Amino acid sequence: MRYLFVTIILTFFMVGTSNCQTQSEMNKVAAEDYKKADAELNKVYQLIIKEYADDPTFLEALRTSQRNWMTFRDSELKMKYPDREPGWYGSIHPMCVSYYMAELTNERTAKLRTWLTGTEEGDACAGTIKPKE
């Protein structure tokens, strides 16, 4: 399964940058992909806030979770690309960072989307996730 995911990401990378001619253009495409992923995350987050507006306890937990996730995301990036002297990672580095940030953001969005799509009726472990209608 992990290899399938890596293959999909690499295919996405190849398709997304296949029309680019320079590293600068590829960096720009990757940055745009991250911006789109971040915009989708924010959209889903706002929809959850609206959907659960009557549950302030959940909303506070959501906000805390999101702040913690942002710390986790930044820590993951730092672990993958620790601070090194300039040029260590090469000119491809901004592209790699953007694609990794997009990957982490898309994973978070998928996780949060569960609060919008709901869970099966009778799922005793659903917690705050509302049942599907």
N, C-alpha and C positions, 0 to 999 in steps of 0.2 A: 504494500500500500504506500509506504514511504517513497519507494522508487517511482511509483506512478505519479505521486504528487510532484516530485522533483522533475520528472519528464514533462508534466503539464506546465510547470513554471518555466522550464527551459524553452519549451515550445512557444509559450506566451512571449518570452523574452526575444526569441528569434523573430517571431512574426511582428512584434511591436517595434522592433528596431531594424527590420530588414530594408526599409526604404531610406534609412538614414545613411549619410555618407561620412560624417565625421563623428568623433567622440563627443564633441559638444552637442551635436544634434541628438545623439543617443541619450546623453545626460538630460537634455530637455524633455525628451519623450518619457523617460523614466520619472522625472519630476512631475510631469503632468499626470502620469498614472497614479502616483502617490496622492496628488491633490484630489483626483477623482475618488480614490478610496477613502480619503479623509472626509470629503464632502458627503459620501454615502454614510459613513459612520455617524457623522453629525446629524444627518437626516433621520436615521434610525433612532438615535438617542433622543432627539426631540419628539419623535412619534411616541416613544415609550413614555416620556414625561407627560404627554397629553393623555395617553391611554390609562395611565396609573395616577392621574392627578388627584384622585380621591384617597390615595394611600401615602401620606407624608412620611411614614416610617420607611416604606420601600424606597421612596424617592431619595431620602437621605442616604440610604444604603447604596443606591445606584450611583449617586454622586461620589461617595467614598470609593466605591469599586472602580469607577472610571478614573479617578485621580490615581489610585493604586495601579491600575492598568497602564496609565501613561508613564508612571515611574518604572514599571516592569518593561514596557516597550523601550524606553530610553536605556535601561540597564542591559537589555538584550542586544541592542545596537552597539553599546560600548563593549560588551563581551565579544561580539563578533568582530568589531573593528576597534580594538583598544587604541588609545592615543599613541601615535608614533610620530617620528620626525616627518616633516613635510616630504611628500613624494613617495612615502613607504608603500602605499597601496596603488599608486599610479593614477593616470588620468581617468581610469574606469571607475574609480572609487565613488564619485557622486552618483553614478548610475546604479552601482551595486547598493549603496545606501538607500536610494529611493525605492528600488525594487524590494528590498528587505522591509522597509517601513510599510510599503503597500501590502506586502504579504501578511505582516503582523496585524495591520489595520483591517484587512479583509477577514482574517480569522476572528478578530474581536467583533466585527460587524455581524458575522454569521452567528456568533454566540449570543449577542444582544438581540438579534432578530427573533430568537425563540420567544422572547417576551411579547412579541407582536403576533406571531403565528400561533402561539398557544400550545397546549399539550393535550393529550388524550384525556377524556373524562375518566375520573377514577384513579389517576396517577397520584398515588399517595405521597410521592417524593417530589412533586412539582414545586413545592414551596410557593413563591409569589407568582409563578407563571399561571396566568388565567387559562382555563380550559378552552379548547377550540369550540367555536359556536357552530 
